[in-house]
């Protein structure tokens, strides 16, 4: 997961892979792009412009265009 998030933080990925859908462990779905990544957490810029942080372990899966984003990125 950390490697995918690190890739998604790049300018290229922010431009191409948007919006992403982050499926969280509690069933919540969050839409946005990776703004910042830390060893244990990630900041996501939501589609409304708000920035929110989640622990990486809270993210169950990342989806883009209705499909799971490949693990090999």
Secondary structure, DSSP 8 states (H G I E B T S, - for coil): -HHHHHHHTSHHHHHHS-SEEEEETTS-EEEEEEEEE-SSEEEEEETTS-EEEEEGGGEEEEEETTEE--S--
